[in-house]
Amino acid sequence: MSNSFSTHAAIRAQQRGIPPMMDQLLDLYGKEQYDGHGGVVLYFDKNSIRCMERDMGREPVRRLSTWRNAYKVKSVHDGCTITTGLRSERIWRK
């Protein structure tokens, strides 16, 4: 799987002020949820935040709290990032 961005994802990340580091943290710690349309949504949940705190320390994770509600959608087929954003609502799981 590649870790590339679509043009749409790069533009959206810039418009929404999401730093590239959050993309990497989502890859490392994000929880995956299939969206049923050929994509996988990665987002931070309570367990992933705890893992980040364990690995990086509580203070650095606290400073990243602005982007804790960040998410990204990756393609199931090639792993390309389709879009990124900031959640305003809860992600409902089945």
N, C-alpha and C positions, 0 to 999 in steps of 0.2 A: 504494500500500500504506500502511495506517495503522500507527502505532506504539503501539497501545493494548494494555492488559493485560486479560486475563479476570480475573474475581473470583478464580478458583482460582490464577492466576499471582501475583496481588498477595499473597494469603494465604501461598502457599508461599515467596515471596521474603522476606516478613517472618519466617516461622517459621525459615527456614534462614539468616537473617542476611546476605542478599545485598543490597548497597547498589544504589540505582538507577543509579549511575555504571557499574557492571559491565554493566548492560543496554545502555547506550549504547556501551560499549567492544566488547561482543559484536556489536552492529550494525555498528560501524566496522571491526573487525579480525577478527571471528570467521570461522572456516571453516564453510561450509555443507555439510551432509550430509542428503540426503533420507532419511526414515525408512520410507517405503513405506506409510504410513498417513495421508497427507494433511498431513504436517508436515515442517518443515525444522529440523534440530538445528544450532544454532550453538555452537561451542566454540573454545577457544584451542589452536592447535597451535604447533609450534616456529617456523614462519614468521610467524605472526601476532604472537607474542611479540617476535620480532626487529623487526617493523614498528613495534610499539608503542615499543620501546626507541629506534628511530631517530627517531620523531616526538616522543616525550615525554621521553626520557632514560632512562638505566639505573636511576637511583635511584628515581624514582617507580614504575617497573614492578616493581622489587624489593620495594617496600613493598606492592604489590598482590598479592604472591605467595600470600597466604591464599586469594584468590578466583580463582587461575589455573585451577582445575579447575571453574569455574562453566560452566554450559551453559544454554541456553534452547531451547524448542521453539516455533516460530512456525507458524501456519496457512499453508498454501500459497494458500488461497483469498482471505483478506482481510488477511493479515499480522499478525493479532492474536497476541500472545504467549499461548500455551496454558499453559505451565508453566516454571518455572526450578528449578535445583537445582545440587548440587555432585557432580561425578563421583567415584565411589569405584573405578570400573573403567575400563579403556581403552574408547574408542569404536572399534569394529571397522568398518573400511571395506571395501567390496567391491572 
